[in-house]
Amino acid sequence: MASIRTRLTAWNAGVLAVIVCVLLAAAYVFIRYASLTQIDRSLLQEKDLVSSTIAAHAGQQRDRTTLVAALVADLQTHGLDVLQSPDPGNMIVTMPVSLDEDDRQASQDGNVARPPTTVDWRDLTATVAAQRDDDQAFNIRAERGELRALAWRATLDSRPFTFVVSEHFHDTAELLETARDAALFALPVALLIAVLSGYLLARRALGPVAAMTAEARRIGARNVHERLSIRDPDDELGQLALAFNEVLARVDAALEQQRRFTADASHELRTPLALLRTEAEVALSSDHAGASEYRAALEATRDSSRQLSRIVEDLFLLARADAGQTLLVAQRMRLDEMIRSTLQSLQPLAEAKGIALDTPWLPIVVYDGDPELLRRALTNLIDNAIKYMPGPGRVAVTLEAADGEYVIKVSDNGPGISAADVPRLFERFFRGDSSRPHHETVNSPGAGLGLAIARDIAELHGGSVTLARSSETGSVFEIHLPQTRSVGAPSPDRPHSG
């Protein structure tokens, strides 16, 4: 397919050619119409002159030959040449005296001018016979070029005659021919100008596009932070460059997030792997280790393996969510029963730190969702509340319906969250320990993925996770789930909670 520059040039040339053709045709038609109108107006004046001359001879008692001769003589005195048709001689044609160069030279030499222009009487008789309107002008052929004529019928001394007045059409024909020649010359010149102007216009209009293309080709993964230059942000190309820069900004942010995600994941995986290797090397290097030492090494290896498995499963879940793959296995479930079973599974962890898990009365709520994913989201919130509790305390979970949503609230009476940590609270691998000490759980320190996973799970269900309140007296997290939602397509290999 032709380039945009070629197509713009062709369109510009085609449109301008059509405009020029229309203007030239209109000019030609106007010139012809104006010329013919002027000649026809002169013919009407000559008709009036001949009619008044005829009226002056009316009623004279003369024979036909004498009467016609007298009429011809009077018309010649008014500067008109007169032609009389041959037998039967009932047609009289008048035309103005118009001598050519030879006639003028003969006249200056005192010689007699050439005879009047002769006409094709047979053709003229047929043309006049076909005329229905006496005031309708027509063209006739003559010896010295075409004539413009006007015919009408009248009586001369009770005898019928056909009178024809005519004007030379030679000057008008030459004018029209000159106009045609000018049009034929102007058309190719206009086309050439149209092609050149279209090419220059397209080149000027598409110049910024070519510059943007060259800049865009230079931008890659290593310099994605660069942006396209914008000459005029208000025109269409400027808006295109702005939109492209916005896309580059999103790509840059995504690549930066991917790099940070990869670095954080590598850092989190390094610790349990190092512990596994250390415990194995210590156990193998001891020649006199007893059963208790080997058991302790295996227990440490087991704990590190569990932490490693949990981190890998969390990363897999987040990767699937980022890829837009459906993770839900939606089914009819009871939210209240899911909350009770989750609290029951976390009871040993809470008792180890002296934390009470309170479950007020929960309404019966039937919901279409993925019970394992929702259990995982709730577990992450409760686990965070237990993990950051400095000592004995209380964690409460409630369920209520409000404004078309089901709201699961997880509240604690811990130290709260620093205001500086709130904007990054749901970022992956972020652990907000700037305002409160990191109190390790019985299991292991977290990887900073719990809140991010809980948020993604809620969004998969069409809801959200928010920090409703945080102060020195505790924090409240809320899981919002819409009461009516479109159930996602089942996924055969959804990751399980760890």
SEBA-43652 format. One record per residue (C-alpha): x, y, z; residue in three letters. Coordinates in Angstrom, 2 decimals, padded with zeros to 5 digits, always signed. Each point is the difference from the previous one (the first is absolute). Example, Ala and Ser with C-alpha at 12.3 -4.5 7.8 and 13.67 -1.06 7.14 Angstrom:
BEGIN
(rec (+012.30, -004.50, +007.80), 'ala')
(rec (+001.37, +003.44, -000.66), 'ser')
This chain:
BEGIN
(rec (+000.00, +000.00, +000.00), 'met')
(rec (+001.20, +003.51, -000.82), 'ala')
(rec (+001.38, +002.17, +002.78), 'ser')
(rec (-002.10, +002.67, +001.67), 'ile')
(rec (+002.13, +002.68, -001.66), 'arg')
(rec (-000.73, -001.46, -003.45), 'thr')
(rec (-003.70, -000.30, +000.74), 'arg')
(rec (-000.21, +003.57, +001.30), 'leu')
(rec (+001.81, +001.25, -003.09), 'thr')
(rec (-002.34, -001.94, -002.28), 'ala')
(rec (-003.09, +001.21, +001.86), 'trp')
(rec (+001.18, +003.61, -000.10), 'asn')
(rec (+000.78, -000.22, -003.73), 'ala')
(rec (-003.31, -001.71, -000.77), 'gly')
(rec (-002.10, +002.46, +001.98), 'val')
(rec (+001.79, +003.02, -001.44), 'leu')
(rec (-000.30, -001.45, -003.54), 'ala')
(rec (-003.75, -000.43, +000.45), 'val')
(rec (-000.31, +003.55, +001.35), 'ile')
(rec (+002.03, +001.42, -002.91), 'val')
(rec (-002.04, -001.96, -002.55), 'cys')
(rec (-003.25, +001.19, +001.52), 'val')
(rec (+001.21, +003.63, +000.09), 'leu')
(rec (+001.28, -000.12, -003.57), 'leu')
(rec (-003.22, -001.58, -001.23), 'ala')
(rec (-002.04, +002.57, +001.90), 'ala')
(rec (+002.12, +002.83, -001.43), 'ala')
(rec (-000.42, -001.35, -003.52), 'tyr')
(rec (-003.75, -000.34, +000.41), 'val')
(rec (-000.22, +003.51, +001.45), 'phe')
(rec (+002.05, +001.53, -002.83), 'ile')
(rec (-002.10, -001.79, -002.62), 'arg')
(rec (-003.24, +000.99, +001.69), 'tyr')
(rec (+001.08, +003.63, +000.39), 'ala')
(rec (+001.17, +000.21, -003.63), 'ser')
(rec (-003.16, -001.58, -001.40), 'leu')
(rec (-002.16, +002.18, +002.22), 'thr')
(rec (+001.70, +003.11, -001.33), 'gln')
(rec (-000.39, -001.15, -003.62), 'ile')
(rec (-003.66, -000.95, +000.57), 'asp')
(rec (-000.68, +003.40, +001.49), 'arg')
(rec (+001.53, +001.61, -003.10), 'ser')
(rec (-002.16, -002.23, -002.22), 'leu')
(rec (-003.15, +001.18, +001.77), 'leu')
(rec (+001.04, +003.59, -000.61), 'gln')
(rec (+000.54, -000.79, -003.68), 'glu')
(rec (-003.40, -001.69, -000.12), 'lys')
(rec (-001.60, +003.14, +001.35), 'asp')
(rec (+001.84, +002.06, -002.65), 'leu')
(rec (-001.11, -002.29, -002.83), 'val')
(rec (-003.57, -000.09, +001.33), 'ser')
(rec (-000.19, +003.80, +000.13), 'ser')
(rec (+001.40, +000.19, -003.55), 'thr')
(rec (-002.61, -002.51, -001.17), 'ile')
(rec (-002.70, +002.06, +001.66), 'ala')
(rec (+001.25, +003.10, -001.83), 'ala')
(rec (-000.58, -001.70, -003.36), 'his')
(rec (-003.36, -001.44, +000.88), 'ala')
(rec (-002.89, +001.17, -002.15), 'gly')
(rec (+002.11, +001.13, -002.94), 'gln')
(rec (-001.53, -001.05, -003.31), 'gln')
(rec (+002.98, -001.45, -001.77), 'arg')
(rec (+000.76, -003.20, -001.74), 'asp')
(rec (+001.78, -002.68, +001.98), 'arg')
(rec (+003.43, +000.53, -001.58), 'thr')
(rec (-000.06, +003.78, +000.49), 'thr')
(rec (-001.25, -000.36, +003.59), 'leu')
(rec (+002.75, -002.46, +000.96), 'val')
(rec (+002.66, +002.14, -001.69), 'ala')
(rec (-001.14, +003.08, +001.93), 'ala')
(rec (+000.06, -001.97, +003.30), 'leu')
(rec (+003.48, -001.31, -000.72), 'val')
(rec (+001.22, +003.49, -000.81), 'ala')
(rec (-001.37, +001.40, +003.27), 'asp')
(rec (+001.64, -002.85, +002.03), 'leu')
(rec (+003.32, +000.63, -001.72), 'gln')
(rec (-000.17, +003.64, +001.03), 'thr')
(rec (-000.03, -001.27, +003.62), 'his')
(rec (+003.32, -001.80, -000.57), 'gly')
(rec (-001.37, -003.47, -000.65), 'leu')
(rec (+000.87, -002.44, -002.76), 'asp')
(rec (-003.11, -001.61, -001.48), 'val')
(rec (-000.30, -003.39, -001.67), 'leu')
(rec (-003.11, -001.06, -001.85), 'gln')
(rec (-000.71, -003.66, -000.52), 'ser')
(rec (-000.32, -001.27, -003.57), 'pro')
(rec (-003.33, -000.93, -001.49), 'asp')
(rec (-002.61, +000.11, +001.42), 'pro')
(rec (+001.82, +002.86, +001.82), 'gly')
(rec (-002.10, +000.18, +003.15), 'asn')
(rec (+002.94, +000.09, +002.49), 'met')
(rec (+002.09, +003.04, +000.77), 'ile')
(rec (+003.16, -000.26, +002.13), 'val')
(rec (+001.74, +003.03, +001.48), 'thr')
(rec (+003.43, +000.12, +001.59), 'met')
(rec (+002.33, +002.79, +001.09), 'pro')
(rec (+002.77, +001.09, -002.33), 'val')
(rec (+003.20, -001.55, +001.36), 'ser')
(rec (+002.94, +000.14, -002.37), 'leu')
(rec (+003.04, -002.17, +000.46), 'asp')
(rec (+003.54, +001.30, -000.55), 'glu')
(rec (-000.18, -000.42, -003.77), 'asp')
(rec (-003.34, +001.79, -000.10), 'asp')
(rec (+001.37, +002.88, +002.09), 'arg')
(rec (+003.05, +000.38, -002.24), 'gln')
(rec (-002.19, +000.01, -003.14), 'ala')
(rec (-002.27, +002.57, +001.55), 'ser')
(rec (+002.94, +002.26, +000.81), 'gln')
(rec (+001.19, -000.36, -003.61), 'asp')
(rec (-003.40, +001.14, -001.20), 'gly')
(rec (-001.01, -003.41, -001.29), 'asn')
(rec (-003.38, -001.56, +000.57), 'val')
(rec (-000.24, -002.47, +002.91), 'ala')
(rec (-000.63, -003.64, -000.55), 'arg')
(rec (-003.55, -001.21, -000.38), 'pro')
(rec (-001.85, -000.71, +003.20), 'pro')
(rec (+000.49, -003.31, +001.73), 'thr')
(rec (-002.06, -002.73, -001.59), 'thr')
(rec (-001.89, -002.63, +001.96), 'val')
(rec (-001.20, -003.53, -000.59), 'asp')
(rec (-003.63, +000.82, -000.86), 'trp')
(rec (-001.20, -003.57, +000.18), 'arg')
(rec (+001.43, -000.49, +003.50), 'asp')
(rec (-001.29, +003.41, +001.07), 'leu')
(rec (-003.51, -000.71, -001.33), 'thr')
(rec (-000.14, -003.31, +001.92), 'ala')
(rec (+001.25, +001.60, +003.19), 'thr')
(rec (-002.49, +002.84, -000.15), 'val')
(rec (-002.82, -002.42, -000.72), 'ala')
(rec (+000.86, -001.90, +003.16), 'ala')
(rec (-000.09, +003.14, +002.17), 'gln')
(rec (-003.08, +000.26, +002.21), 'arg')
(rec (+000.95, +003.14, +001.86), 'asp')
(rec (+000.69, +003.16, -001.94), 'asp')
(rec (+002.27, +001.29, +002.79), 'asp')
(rec (+002.13, -003.16, +000.17), 'gln')
(rec (+003.47, +000.61, -001.52), 'ala')
(rec (+001.87, -002.69, -001.93), 'phe')
(rec (+003.24, -000.54, -001.89), 'asn')
(rec (+000.36, -000.29, -003.79), 'ile')
(rec (+002.96, -000.79, -002.24), 'arg')
(rec (+001.26, +002.67, -002.36), 'ala')
(rec (+002.80, +000.45, -002.52), 'glu')
(rec (+002.17, +002.00, +002.40), 'arg')
(rec (-000.75, -001.85, +003.22), 'gly')
(rec (-002.94, -000.69, +002.24), 'glu')
(rec (-002.79, +002.49, +000.56), 'leu')
(rec (-002.33, +000.53, +002.93), 'arg')
(rec (-003.53, +000.65, -001.34), 'ala')
(rec (-003.54, +000.85, +001.04), 'leu')
(rec (-002.96, -000.66, -002.37), 'ala')
(rec (-003.66, +001.05, -000.02), 'trp')
(rec (-002.84, +000.14, -002.46), 'arg')
(rec (-001.67, +003.22, -001.13), 'ala')
(rec (-002.04, +001.40, -002.93), 'thr')
(rec (+001.16, +002.64, -002.39), 'leu')
(rec (-002.87, +001.61, -001.89), 'asp')
(rec (-002.15, -003.06, +000.74), 'ser')
(rec (+002.70, -002.29, -001.25), 'arg')
(rec (+001.56, -002.58, +002.44), 'pro')
(rec (+003.73, +000.31, +000.60), 'phe')
(rec (+002.52, -001.63, +002.34), 'thr')
(rec (+002.47, +002.44, +001.44), 'phe')
(rec (+003.31, -001.08, +001.56), 'val')
(rec (+002.39, +002.30, +001.84), 'val')
(rec (+003.49, -001.33, +000.71), 'ser')
(rec (+003.28, +000.89, +001.68), 'glu')
(rec (+003.44, -001.31, -000.70), 'his')
(rec (+000.93, -002.74, +002.50), 'phe')
(rec (+003.65, +000.07, -000.98), 'his')
(rec (+001.30, +002.16, +002.88), 'asp')
(rec (-001.95, -001.98, +002.58), 'thr')
(rec (+001.24, -003.30, -001.47), 'ala')
(rec (+003.58, +001.26, +000.17), 'glu')
(rec (-000.56, +001.05, +003.62), 'leu')
(rec (-001.39, -003.41, +000.92), 'leu')
(rec (+002.83, -001.74, -001.81), 'glu')
(rec (+002.51, +002.13, +001.91), 'thr')
(rec (-001.78, -000.92, +003.24), 'ala')
(rec (+000.22, -003.72, -000.87), 'arg')
(rec (+003.70, +000.31, -000.81), 'asp')
(rec (+000.61, +001.81, +003.28), 'ala')
(rec (-001.88, -002.72, +001.89), 'ala')
(rec (+001.98, -002.77, -001.69), 'leu')
(rec (+003.22, +001.80, +000.96), 'phe')
(rec (-001.10, +000.84, +003.54), 'ala')
(rec (-001.17, -003.51, +000.89), 'leu')
(rec (+003.42, -001.79, -000.13), 'pro')
(rec (+001.67, +002.98, +001.65), 'val')
(rec (-002.58, -000.15, +002.80), 'ala')
(rec (+000.53, -003.75, +000.36), 'leu')
(rec (+003.76, +000.48, +000.26), 'leu')
(rec (-000.48, +002.72, +002.61), 'ile')
(rec (-002.47, -002.25, +001.85), 'ala')
(rec (+002.45, -002.91, +000.08), 'val')
(rec (+002.88, +002.16, +001.20), 'leu')
(rec (-002.08, +001.85, +002.58), 'ser')
(rec (-001.57, -003.27, +001.20), 'gly')
(rec (+003.41, -001.60, +000.39), 'tyr')
(rec (+001.40, +002.99, +001.89), 'leu')
(rec (-003.12, +000.21, +002.17), 'leu')
(rec (+000.11, -003.71, +000.80), 'ala')
(rec (+003.71, +000.19, +000.70), 'arg')
(rec (-000.49, +002.92, +002.35), 'arg')
(rec (-003.02, -001.55, +001.70), 'ala')
(rec (+001.62, -003.43, +000.44), 'leu')
(rec (+003.42, +001.32, +000.95), 'gly')
(rec (-000.79, -000.11, +003.75), 'pro')
(rec (-001.35, -003.53, -000.45), 'val')
(rec (+003.28, -001.12, -001.56), 'ala')
(rec (+001.90, +001.63, +002.86), 'ala')
(rec (-002.25, -001.71, +002.55), 'met')
(rec (+000.52, -003.33, -001.77), 'thr')
(rec (+003.78, +000.39, +000.14), 'ala')
(rec (-000.14, +000.89, +003.71), 'glu')
(rec (-002.34, -002.89, +000.76), 'ala')
(rec (+002.35, -002.48, -001.73), 'arg')
(rec (+002.85, +001.12, +002.22), 'arg')
(rec (-001.96, -000.74, +003.18), 'ile')
(rec (+000.49, -003.49, +001.40), 'gly')
(rec (+000.01, -001.84, +003.30), 'ala')
(rec (+003.27, +001.66, +001.03), 'arg')
(rec (-001.16, +003.57, -000.65), 'asn')
(rec (-003.75, -000.30, +000.46), 'val')
(rec (+000.17, +003.02, +002.30), 'his')
(rec (+000.53, +002.24, -003.05), 'glu')
(rec (-002.99, +001.78, -001.51), 'arg')
(rec (-001.01, +001.38, -003.38), 'leu')
(rec (+000.56, +003.70, -000.57), 'ser')
(rec (-003.18, +002.03, -000.38), 'ile')
(rec (+000.01, +003.10, -002.22), 'arg')
(rec (-003.59, +001.10, +000.49), 'asp')
(rec (-002.01, -001.78, +002.71), 'pro')
(rec (-003.26, +001.47, -001.30), 'asp')
(rec (-000.07, -001.49, -003.52), 'asp')
(rec (-000.82, -003.58, -001.00), 'glu')
(rec (+003.62, -001.12, -000.26), 'leu')
(rec (+000.75, +001.52, +003.38), 'gly')
(rec (-002.92, -001.91, +001.50), 'gln')
(rec (+001.31, -003.18, -001.65), 'leu')
(rec (+003.45, +000.58, +001.47), 'ala')
(rec (-001.54, +000.63, +003.43), 'leu')
(rec (-001.98, -003.24, -000.21), 'ala')
(rec (+003.11, -001.91, -001.09), 'phe')
(rec (+001.99, +001.51, +002.87), 'asn')
(rec (-002.72, -001.10, +002.41), 'glu')
(rec (+000.29, -003.53, -001.37), 'val')
(rec (+003.77, +000.15, +000.44), 'leu')
(rec (-000.48, +001.20, +003.56), 'ala')
(rec (-002.27, -002.95, +000.76), 'arg')
(rec (+002.44, -002.41, -001.64), 'val')
(rec (+002.88, +001.58, +001.95), 'asp')
(rec (-001.95, -000.38, +003.24), 'ala')
(rec (-000.87, -003.61, -000.83), 'ala')
(rec (+003.63, -000.84, -000.81), 'leu')
(rec (+001.16, +001.71, +003.18), 'glu')
(rec (-002.59, -001.93, +001.99), 'gln')
(rec (+001.13, -003.21, -001.69), 'gln')
(rec (+003.65, +000.73, +000.80), 'arg')
(rec (-000.88, +000.82, +003.61), 'arg')
(rec (-002.21, -003.07, +000.20), 'phe')
(rec (+002.81, -002.21, -001.31), 'thr')
(rec (+002.54, +001.51, +002.39), 'ala')
(rec (-002.32, -000.30, +003.00), 'asp')
(rec (-000.98, -003.55, -000.91), 'ala')
(rec (+003.67, -000.96, -000.33), 'ser')
(rec (+000.73, +001.55, +003.39), 'his')
(rec (-002.89, -001.78, +001.69), 'glu')
(rec (+000.91, -003.35, -001.54), 'leu')
(rec (+003.65, +000.34, +000.94), 'arg')
(rec (-000.62, -000.19, +003.78), 'thr')
(rec (-001.87, -003.34, +000.20), 'pro')
(rec (+002.34, -001.52, -002.58), 'leu')
(rec (+003.01, +001.12, +002.04), 'ala')
(rec (-001.55, -001.48, +003.15), 'leu')
(rec (-000.63, -003.31, -001.77), 'leu')
(rec (+003.56, -000.20, -001.20), 'arg')
(rec (+001.44, +001.04, +003.37), 'thr')
(rec (-002.00, -002.58, +001.97), 'glu')
(rec (+000.98, -002.74, -002.44), 'ala')
(rec (+003.69, +000.93, +000.11), 'glu')
(rec (+000.02, +000.16, +003.81), 'val')
(rec (-001.70, -003.39, +000.29), 'ala')
(rec (+002.37, -001.61, -002.47), 'leu')
(rec (+003.14, +001.51, +001.48), 'ser')
(rec (-000.61, -001.38, +003.50), 'ser')
(rec (+001.43, -003.51, +000.51), 'asp')
(rec (-001.35, -000.45, +003.52), 'his')
(rec (-003.48, +001.56, -000.32), 'ala')
(rec (-002.73, -001.84, +001.80), 'gly')
(rec (-003.62, -000.58, -000.87), 'ala')
(rec (-001.07, +003.23, +001.69), 'ser')
(rec (+002.41, +002.08, -002.11), 'glu')
(rec (-001.17, -001.65, -003.22), 'tyr')
(rec (-003.63, +000.51, +001.01), 'arg')
(rec (+000.56, +003.68, +000.67), 'ala')
(rec (+001.71, +000.37, -003.39), 'ala')
(rec (-002.91, -001.73, -001.75), 'leu')
(rec (-002.55, +002.17, +001.81), 'glu')
(rec (+001.87, +003.15, -001.04), 'ala')
(rec (+000.18, -001.33, -003.55), 'thr')
(rec (-003.75, -000.70, +000.06), 'arg')
(rec (-000.81, +003.54, +001.23), 'asp')
(rec (+002.22, +001.55, -002.68), 'ser')
(rec (-001.60, -002.22, -002.65), 'ser')
(rec (-003.46, +001.11, +001.08), 'arg')
(rec (+001.01, +003.63, -000.18), 'gln')
(rec (+001.52, -000.55, -003.43), 'leu')
(rec (-003.13, -001.79, -001.23), 'ser')
(rec (-002.20, +002.78, +001.32), 'arg')
(rec (+002.04, +002.69, -001.77), 'ile')
(rec (+000.02, -001.95, -003.28), 'val')
(rec (-003.78, -000.55, +000.13), 'glu')
(rec (-000.56, +003.69, +000.77), 'asp')
(rec (+002.19, +001.01, -002.93), 'leu')
(rec (-001.82, -002.43, -002.28), 'phe')
(rec (-003.37, +001.38, +001.05), 'leu')
(rec (+001.11, +003.58, -000.64), 'leu')
(rec (+001.51, -000.92, -003.37), 'ala')
(rec (-003.24, -001.66, -001.09), 'arg')
(rec (-002.01, +003.03, +001.11), 'ala')
(rec (+002.34, +002.38, -001.90), 'asp')
(rec (-000.37, -002.12, -003.12), 'ala')
(rec (-003.78, +000.45, +000.14), 'gly')
(rec (-000.68, -003.71, +000.29), 'gln')
(rec (-003.21, -001.03, +001.74), 'thr')
(rec (+000.82, -001.39, +003.44), 'leu')
(rec (-003.48, -000.40, +001.40), 'leu')
(rec (-001.77, -003.28, +000.63), 'val')
(rec (-003.29, +001.61, +000.93), 'ala')
(rec (-002.58, -001.99, +001.90), 'gln')
(rec (-002.84, +000.53, +002.43), 'arg')
(rec (+001.46, +000.44, +003.50), 'met')
(rec (-000.71, +001.38, +003.46), 'arg')
(rec (+002.11, +003.01, +000.94), 'leu')
(rec (-000.74, -000.41, +003.70), 'asp')
(rec (+001.18, -003.63, -000.01), 'glu')
(rec (+003.15, +000.97, -001.92), 'met')
(rec (+000.81, +002.63, +002.67), 'ile')
(rec (-000.51, -002.47, +002.88), 'arg')
(rec (+002.17, -002.70, -001.61), 'ser')
(rec (+002.77, +002.54, -000.72), 'thr')
(rec (+000.04, +001.22, +003.60), 'leu')
(rec (+000.06, -003.57, +001.23), 'gln')
(rec (+003.06, -000.82, -002.14), 'ser')
(rec (+001.84, +003.07, +001.33), 'leu')
(rec (-000.90, -000.62, +003.64), 'gln')
(rec (+003.28, -001.81, +000.88), 'pro')
(rec (+002.04, +002.83, -001.50), 'leu')
(rec (-001.92, +002.59, +002.01), 'ala')
(rec (+000.20, -001.98, +003.25), 'glu')
(rec (+003.78, -000.28, -000.36), 'ala')
(rec (+000.18, +003.81, +000.31), 'lys')
(rec (-002.79, +000.35, +002.53), 'gly')
(rec (-002.37, +001.63, -002.48), 'ile')
(rec (-003.74, -000.58, +000.19), 'ala')
(rec (-001.97, -000.48, -003.22), 'leu')
(rec (-003.52, +001.38, +000.47), 'asp')
(rec (-002.85, -000.94, -002.27), 'thr')
(rec (-003.21, +001.87, +000.76), 'pro')
(rec (-003.28, -001.26, -001.35), 'trp')
(rec (+000.29, -000.44, -003.75), 'leu')
(rec (-003.06, +000.19, -002.28), 'pro')
(rec (-000.58, -002.83, -002.43), 'ile')
(rec (+001.24, +001.20, -003.42), 'val')
(rec (-000.14, -002.13, -003.14), 'val')
(rec (+002.47, +001.18, -002.62), 'tyr')
(rec (+001.26, -001.08, -003.43), 'asp')
(rec (+003.79, +000.07, +000.22), 'gly')
(rec (+003.19, -002.00, +000.33), 'asp')
(rec (+000.12, -001.22, +003.62), 'pro')
(rec (+003.70, -000.89, -000.01), 'glu')
(rec (+001.09, +003.37, -001.41), 'leu')
(rec (-002.26, +001.93, +002.38), 'leu')
(rec (+001.34, -002.10, +002.89), 'arg')
(rec (+003.52, +000.88, -001.08), 'arg')
(rec (-000.77, +003.74, -000.13), 'ala')
(rec (-001.58, -000.07, +003.47), 'leu')
(rec (+002.90, -002.10, +001.36), 'thr')
(rec (+002.52, +002.57, -001.22), 'asn')
(rec (-001.82, +002.84, +001.77), 'leu')
(rec (-000.35, -001.90, +003.28), 'ile')
(rec (+003.59, -001.27, -000.22), 'asp')
(rec (+001.25, +003.58, -000.40), 'asn')
(rec (-002.02, +001.10, +003.02), 'ala')
(rec (+001.52, -002.81, +002.09), 'ile')
(rec (+003.50, +000.48, -001.39), 'lys')
(rec (+000.27, +003.69, +000.88), 'tyr')
(rec (-001.67, -000.27, +003.42), 'met')
(rec (+002.69, +000.90, +002.61), 'pro')
(rec (-001.49, -002.21, +002.68), 'gly')
(rec (-003.29, -001.42, +001.24), 'pro')
(rec (-002.88, +001.65, -001.79), 'gly')
(rec (-003.24, -000.51, -001.85), 'arg')
(rec (-000.98, -000.53, -003.66), 'val')
(rec (-003.67, +000.13, -001.00), 'ala')
(rec (-001.67, -000.97, -003.30), 'val')
(rec (-003.50, +001.19, -000.92), 'thr')
(rec (-002.30, -000.43, -003.02), 'leu')
(rec (-002.71, +002.44, -001.07), 'glu')
(rec (-001.94, +001.10, -003.09), 'ala')
(rec (-000.06, +003.67, -001.00), 'ala')
(rec (-000.68, +001.93, -003.24), 'asp')
(rec (-000.18, -003.09, -002.20), 'gly')
(rec (+003.20, -001.47, +001.40), 'glu')
(rec (+001.11, -002.59, +002.52), 'tyr')
(rec (+002.69, +001.45, +002.27), 'val')
(rec (+002.38, -002.21, +001.99), 'ile')
(rec (+001.81, +002.06, +002.66), 'lys')
(rec (+003.23, -001.08, +001.70), 'val')
(rec (+000.80, +002.27, +002.97), 'ser')
(rec (+002.80, -000.19, +002.57), 'asp')
(rec (+001.24, +002.03, +002.95), 'asn')
(rec (+003.63, +000.07, -001.13), 'gly')
(rec (+002.31, +003.00, -000.37), 'pro')
(rec (-001.54, +001.12, -003.31), 'gly')
(rec (+001.70, +000.88, -003.27), 'ile')
(rec (+002.22, +002.99, -000.65), 'ser')
(rec (-001.49, +002.66, -002.25), 'ala')
(rec (+003.17, -000.16, -002.11), 'ala')
(rec (-000.61, -003.71, -000.68), 'asp')
(rec (-003.69, +000.30, -001.00), 'val')
(rec (+000.55, +001.02, -003.69), 'pro')
(rec (+002.24, -003.05, -000.59), 'arg')
(rec (-001.92, -002.39, +002.19), 'leu')
(rec (-001.28, -002.17, -002.87), 'phe')
(rec (+003.25, -000.03, -002.00), 'glu')
(rec (+001.63, -003.36, -000.53), 'arg')
(rec (+002.92, -000.86, +002.30), 'phe')
(rec (-000.66, +003.09, +002.10), 'phe')
(rec (+000.20, -000.60, +003.73), 'arg')
(rec (-001.04, +003.00, +002.01), 'gly')
(rec (+002.22, -000.21, +003.03), 'asp')
(rec (+000.95, +003.67, +000.19), 'ser')
(rec (-002.48, +000.82, +002.75), 'ser')
(rec (-000.34, -003.29, +001.80), 'arg')
(rec (+002.49, -002.74, +000.80), 'pro')
(rec (-000.06, -003.15, -002.07), 'his')
(rec (-001.06, -002.71, +002.42), 'his')
(rec (+000.68, -003.36, -001.52), 'glu')
(rec (-002.69, -002.61, -000.07), 'thr')
(rec (+000.44, -003.55, +001.03), 'val')
(rec (+000.25, -000.96, -003.68), 'asn')
(rec (+002.37, +002.46, -001.67), 'ser')
(rec (+000.25, +003.63, -001.07), 'pro')
(rec (-002.25, +000.95, -002.89), 'gly')
(rec (+001.11, +000.92, -003.50), 'ala')
(rec (-002.20, +003.10, -000.30), 'gly')
(rec (-002.46, -001.64, -002.41), 'leu')
(rec (-003.00, -000.64, +002.26), 'gly')
(rec (-001.86, +003.30, -000.51), 'leu')
(rec (+000.76, +000.09, -003.73), 'ala')
(rec (-001.41, -003.51, -000.42), 'ile')
(rec (-003.08, +000.84, +002.08), 'ala')
(rec (-000.64, +003.04, -002.18), 'arg')
(rec (+000.36, -001.97, -003.25), 'asp')
(rec (-002.35, -002.74, +001.26), 'ile')
(rec (-002.64, +002.58, +000.94), 'ala')
(rec (+000.34, +001.70, -003.39), 'glu')
(rec (-000.46, -003.36, -001.73), 'leu')
(rec (-003.38, -000.18, +001.75), 'his')
(rec (-000.83, +003.57, -001.09), 'gly')
(rec (+000.75, +001.45, +003.44), 'gly')
(rec (+002.87, +001.64, +001.84), 'ser')
(rec (+002.07, +000.01, +003.20), 'val')
(rec (+000.42, +003.27, +001.88), 'thr')
(rec (+001.52, +001.31, +003.18), 'leu')
(rec (-003.06, +001.50, +001.68), 'ala')
(rec (+001.76, +001.37, +003.09), 'arg')
(rec (+003.40, -000.04, +001.68), 'ser')
(rec (+001.11, +001.67, +003.18), 'ser')
(rec (+001.97, -000.68, +003.15), 'glu')
(rec (-002.94, -002.05, +001.29), 'thr')
(rec (-000.09, -002.37, -002.94), 'gly')
(rec (-000.83, -000.49, -003.66), 'ser')
(rec (-003.05, -001.10, -002.01), 'val')
(rec (+000.28, -001.67, -003.43), 'phe')
(rec (-003.11, -000.62, -002.10), 'glu')
(rec (-000.71, -002.47, -002.82), 'ile')
(rec (-002.80, +001.33, -002.23), 'his')
(rec (-001.83, -002.56, -002.16), 'leu')
(rec (-002.91, +000.94, -002.29), 'pro')
(rec (-003.24, -001.79, +000.83), 'gln')
(rec (-000.68, -000.60, -003.72), 'thr')
(rec (+002.86, -000.76, -002.36), 'arg')
(rec (+000.84, -001.88, -003.21), 'ser')
(rec (+001.50, -003.35, +000.88), 'val')
(rec (+003.36, -000.54, -001.72), 'gly')
(rec (+000.72, -003.02, -002.18), 'ala')
(rec (+001.47, -002.93, +001.93), 'pro')
(rec (+003.76, -000.47, -000.06), 'ser')
(rec (+001.17, -003.63, +000.06), 'pro')
(rec (+003.38, +000.73, +001.61), 'asp')
(rec (-000.54, +002.71, +002.58), 'arg')
(rec (+002.86, +000.30, +002.52), 'pro')
(rec (-000.85, -001.19, +003.49), 'his')
(rec (+000.62, +001.89, +003.18), 'ser')
(rec (+003.05, -000.85, +002.00), 'gly')
